[in-house]
Amino acid sequence: MIIYLRKLYTEFKSLLKNIAIEENVDLLIFRPLAFGLVKIIHRFPVTPNQLSLSSIAFGIMSGIMFSFGTKQSFIYAGILYGLTRVLDCSDGMIARLKKNGTPVGRIVDGVVDYINAIAVFVGMGIGLSKSGLSLPVNPWILLIIAGGCMAVHAMVNDFYKNEFEAYALGKKKSNADDKKIFADELNKLRQNKVKPIDQFLIKIYLKYLNIQGSKSPQKFNYDQKRYYQVNRVLMRFWTTIATSTYILMIMISAFLFDPKMFFYFSIIAANIWMLIFWRVQVFFNKKNRS
């Protein structure tokens, strides 16, 4: 039994990204559930993009359940939103298992999060307007602010994750190199006049990268070992305000029928957290630059 569990754990780790960049909540909750799903479906002709589309379907269903505005519907909505994250984690894991991932698939994976968030936030807005729950201001105002915070925190986390992969792990291009790779891919698709949907997604992703950093970002030289030692700790703090944490907070708030908990986290606590660790990140980056 122990040998089997060790083998299972080794297989689980092999389907993860580097643990240093995995989100805390994903590692504890969503990745293990996704691994169980992958173990069941990997023998079938299921593609990563099919799992991504399934995640969107569950996200829309979650938004619909939120829109009813009842305590019971919020519980169902919370469960469905959690399942979107399980499926979202599964697509990357099955891509690594079957070795059939694509660059555009990486973009699709990111787009899924935003589509699901929009569906859920719209549903919550409708539902909270019907629920009769007491809130300090109009629920739509709170949701717009919270949604903006969620987007900003996801971009900041993604930016520092990309930088960590480039400078600490040497496995991924930096933000600047990422732009060049996708810009070259876009030019190639344009010249060949193929895959218009892929072209559209790459354009969106390039805009996203521009928002993350300056349009002509400066590349720095770091001592890789030192960068890893310092920033692996900081990465754990950054993932505390990443997408999976937001999903968990929405789920808990839905189960308790208490949206204030989510609003306090997203609008106040998470922003304080981001500002503190942004200053810490800037300090250590300057200190370790060569």
N, C-alpha and C positions, 0 to 999 in steps of 0.2 A: 504493500500500500504506500509506504513512504517513498519507495523507488518510483512508483507511478506518479505520485504527486510532484516529485522533483522533476520528472520528465515533463509533466504538464506545465509546471512553472517555467521551465527552460523554453518550452514551445511558446508560452505566453509572452515571455520577454523578447523572443525572436521576432514577434509580430508587432512590437512597439516601435515607436521612434526611440531615439536615445532618451533614457529615463530622465536625464537632466532637463529636457525640454518638454516632457509630458506634464500636463496640467494636474495639479494635486487631486482635484475631484475626479478627474478621469481615471487616474491610477487607482483610487480607492473604490470607485463605484462603477463608472460607465465602461471602462476598458474591460474589467473582468466579465461584465454582462455581455459585452460585445464579443469577447473571446468565446463565451459559451455559444452564442449565436453562430459565429464563424465555424466552430467545430461541427455544428449541425448542418450548415448549408454549403460548406466548401466543396463537397462532391458534386453539387448540382451546377448547371451552367449559369451561375449568378455572377454578374459583373459589378464592379464598384459603382458605376454610374446608376445601375438599377437600384442599388441600396440607397444612393443619394436621392433618387427620385422618390423612393419609398419614405425616406425621411421627410421630404417636403409634404407628402400626402398626410403623414401623421401630424406635421406642424399645422397644416390647414385644419385638420380635424380638432386639434387642440384649441386653435383659435375659435372654432365654431362652438366648442363646449364652453369656453370662457364666456362667450357672448350671451349665454343663457342667464348668467348672473346669479346662480343659486349655489348654495354650499356644496351640494352633491355634484353639480356640473363642474365646479372648480376642482374638485378632487379628481374627476375623470380627465379634466384638461391637464392637470399637473402630471398625471401618469403618462398621458400621451406625449407631453412635451419631453418628459424624461426618455421616452422611447425614441424620439427624434435624435437625441444625443447618442443613444446606444447604436442606432443605425449609422449615424455619422461617424462614429468610431469604427464601426464594422467595415465601412467601405475601404478605409486605408489599410486595415488589417488583412482583408481578403486580397487587396491589391498586392501587398507584400508577400502573402502566401502563394498566390498564383503568378506573381511577377508580371502582372498585366496593367500596372498603373501607367498613366500618361501625364504630361505636363498640364494639359487642359483639365484633366481630372482633378488635379490639385486646385485649380481655380474653381471648378464646380463645387468642390468640397467646401471652399470658403463662401461661395455664393449661397449655398444651402443654409448656412447659419443665419444669413441676413434675411432670406425669404421666410424662414421659420419664425425669426424674431418679429418681423413685420406682421405676420399672420397672428401670432400670439398677442402682440401688443394691441393690435386693432380689436381682436376679440376681447381682451381685457378691458379696453376702453368702453366698448359696448356693454359688457357685463357689469362693470363697476357702476356705470350710469344707471343700470336697472336694479342693482343689488340693495341700495339703501344704506350701504356702509358709510360710516362717517369718515370723511377725509378732510384735511386742512384746506385744500383748494380743489378745483375741478379736476377729476381723474385724468382727463385728456392732457391737461397741462403737465401733470406729474409724469404721465407716461411718455410724453415727448421729451421731457428733461431726462428721465431715466433711460430712454432709448438712446438718446444722444450720448449719455455717459457710457452706456454699454458699448456703443460703437467705438468711441474714443479709447476706452480701456482695451478692447479687443485689438485695435490697431497698434497701440503702444506695446502690448504684450507680444504681438506678432513681430513687430519691428525688432525688439530686443532678442526674441527667439531666433530670428534670422541672423542677427549679428553674432549671437552665441555660436550658432552652427558654423558660421564663416570663420570667426577668429579663435574660438576655443576648440572646435571639433575638426575644422578643416574639411568638413563634408559638404558644405553648401556654399554657394556664392553669397556675397554680401548683398545688401539692398541695391547698390550701384550695379553690380554684375548681374543681378537678377533682372534689372530693367533692360540691360543690353540683350540678354538671352531672349526675353520675350519680345522685345522690339524687333530683333532679327527674325524671330519666328513669324511675327505678324507681317513683316515685309515679304517673307518667302511665300506666305499664304496669299498675300495680295497679288504678287507677281504671277502666281500660278492660278489665281482666281478660283480658289477652292475653299471649302469649309467656312462659309460665311458666319455660322454660329460660333465656331472657334475664334474667328477674327473678332467678333463682337465681345466675347468673353475676355480675350487678351487685352482689348482696349480698356475694358473696365478694370482689369487687374493692373494695368500700367498706371491708370489714374489713381488707383488705390496706393500703389507704391510711391507715387508722387506726393500723396497726402502724408504718408508715413515719414518721408524725409524730404530734403530739398531737391529741386529738380536736377541739380548737379552736385550730388553729395560728395563730400571729401572722403577718401579712403585713408585709413590710418594703419599704422603698423603696431602690433601688440606682441608681447611675449606670450606665445600660445599657452604654455603651462601656467603662467601666472594669471592670465585672463581666465582660464578654466577654473582655477582654484577660487578666485574671487567671485566670478559671475555665476558659478553653479549654485551658490547660496542665494544670490540675488534673483536668479531665475525662479527659484521656489517661491519667493515673495511676489514676483510679477504674476505667476500663474494663479495667485490667490484672487486676482480680480479679472481672470480670463473668462471666456464664454461659459465653460462648464460650471463655474461657480455661480454665475448669473442664473443659469438654468436650474441649478439646485435651489437657489434662493427663491426663485419663482415657484418651484414645486412645493417647497416648505410653506410659503405664504399661501399657496392655493389650498394645500391640505388643511391649514389652520384657518382658512377663510379670513386672512389678515394681511391685506396688501401693504399696510404701513411698514411691515418688516422689510419687504423688498425695496420700498422707496427709501427708507432710512439707509439701507445698505448701499444702494446704487448712487444716490444723490449726495449723501454725506460721507459715510464711512469709506467707500471705495475711492472717492476723490481725494480724501485726506491721505489714504494709503498710497495712492499713485504719486501725489506731490512729494511725499516723504522719500519714497524710493527712487523717484526720478532724480532728486538732488543727490542721493547716495550713489546712484548709477553714474551720473555726470562726474562726481568727485573721483570715483575709482577709475573711470575711463581716462580722465586726464592724468591721473597719477601713474597709470600703467602704459601710457603711450610712449613709444620709442621714436 
